[in-house]
Amino acid sequence: MSMNFLINAAIPSPLYFSQQLNTTNRKPIRAPLRCSTNNGEVNDLSTIPSQIELGAQDNTGVSKEEFRSSSIEREMKNNDIWRLFKEAQRNILYLNKQRLDAVEELNKTNREKQLLLEKIEQLEVEKQAGLGKGNLSIFWELLLRIDSMVLTGMINSGEASNLRKLVFDYKVSVADLFADILPEGDADLLAELRRFGSGSKKNGFHIIHICTEMDPLVSIGSLASYVTGLSGALQRKGHLVEVILPKYACMNLDGVQGLREIKVECYSYFNGQLHANKIWIGVVSGIGVTFIQPLHYSSFFNRESVYGYSDDFERFTYFSRASLDYIVKSRKQPDVLHIHNWETAIVGPLFWDIFVKQGLEGTRILLSCHNLNSLCLEHPDKLALCGLDPARLHRPDRLQDNTKTHLVNILKGGVVYSNKVVIVSSMHSKSRIIRSLSHGLESTLAIHQDKLLVAPCGFDSSTWDPSNDKFLTENYCAEDMKGKTVCKVTLQQQLGLSKDASTIVVGCIFSDVSEVFLENLKAVVRGANVRGIQFVFTGTNKLPSASRALVSFQEELKDGIVIFVDSYDDALLHLIFSGSDIILCHSFHDPVLQVAVS
């Protein structure tokens, strides 16, 4: 509907307006009567009242000529009013055009502003990432040389910490300034670093993650993307963040830039002896990563899978102790050691009982828990493997399990010995977690509730953005959704579903399948069967019991509307998210696409 039509409809006609102006002391006006004269003029007979209406001159005192003059005058006034309305209409149209032009100009300015902000953000990311592989190599080569200066006794731990923060704070500058001097000896490099750092001001925290997963190197659940996403977010805010990982044989090292072994002897204590480790470093998503590879216990991480072995306690306890031994030997003095889940929770008691007085007095411990149901209960004597005193720790206020008192609870030890504990959840409050979801840790969490924090997860748009997702057959965005149909059909074809872009595809991500969940699921699927909906189920890890139940349900239907994917496949998971019309999950922190909110 045009603007002219809207305005004309809102403005009364001249006749209607004249009627409204002359309602006082007048009788109703009849419909206009017009006739033509011999000379072609048109007379409006409705303006000449009959003798019955006007009466004779001698009765009213008004002559026909006077009345006709008065009628003409009224008609002229009506025409003037109509002309004014016409002018008002033109003014309204003009102002409306000016308004539309202003809105378009504002939209254009906002688009340019958004593009500028995105460019600034991109430049900031590039800056924090070291502006390319070459500069990242120089950056980490400098950090490695500082480590070697510490190991040879050229500098003390305090100066080493200052130099590390200096290198990070001026990452781009040092990449340009020190590229030529790197081939020189440590003495010359140290002198140049000291000159460069004179008068500089330290800022930000030095944070080291000791963990068992990191995306994209090794990703089993939500921990991997949590570590990578949080580390990147903190670095963009000016903090120096490192990650220490086991060097798994099953690890994907394609994403590591400048992977190299540090030629230095690094020993760690385990089972009454010191054991040698190889230390590797590299850069992953702009984050410095250290890999620890045991030599004597090489079988610990030379396996097909990351978890699920009877000696998992020994494996990850060895790694946790070796990480702390490496930090002390390299004279690092981090502000925060960030540990995750039960696998590295033993770092807490190790730190406060053994390592805190080895130059780490200013360091604090932060534990994040992604799953309180995973506790790791062990015999107390096993604590001696990493140098801890079982008698000292097997107590109700320390590591003794609250239910099975003859065992120690490793996750409980992490809670007790950490300065802060973050429970990752997008749905539950602290009180609800302590009261109903603590899995035997209720009394421990209640005692330490002042240091508990509940943090929601966030969406990692950089990884799962369909406009630049490297896993997709064709990218798409909100402005151009054609690639969405391609991804959907590709998903249907890859899983053996009937290829039909009009069929609704529902992707379901789960980390656990209870009997109640399965029964509800069956009711939903059976109800959707007649409506032409396809369901695709996949998990964040391998759940054998759930696999059997869902596969049995898939066979029961026998109509190809339900597909269960029983193994984790990163590329397929991206395709499920991009090709599905609807995504179902238990909660926001279940899908592996979630990362920490910094």
SULBELBEL-V801860 format. One record per helix or strand. SS is the DSSP state (hx for helix, st for strand). FROM is the first residue (numbers start at 0). LEN is the number of residues. If there is no record, write none. Layout:
# SULBELBEL-V801860
SS;FROM;LEN
SS;FROM;LEN
This chain:
# SULBELBEL-V801860
hx;2;8
hx;13;8
st;33;3
st;41;3
hx;44;3
hx;50;4
hx;56;4
hx;63;65
hx;132;19
hx;156;13
hx;170;7
hx;185;12
st;205;5
st;213;1
st;217;1
hx;221;15
st;239;7
st;256;14
st;272;12
st;286;8
hx;297;3
hx;311;18
st;335;5
hx;341;3
hx;346;9
st;363;6
st;376;3
hx;379;7
hx;389;4
st;399;1
st;406;3
hx;409;8
st;419;5
hx;429;7
hx;441;6
hx;448;3
st;451;4
st;456;3
hx;460;4
st;476;1
st;479;1
hx;481;14
st;503;7
hx;514;17
st;532;7
hx;543;14
st;561;4
hx;569;10
st;581;4
st;593;3
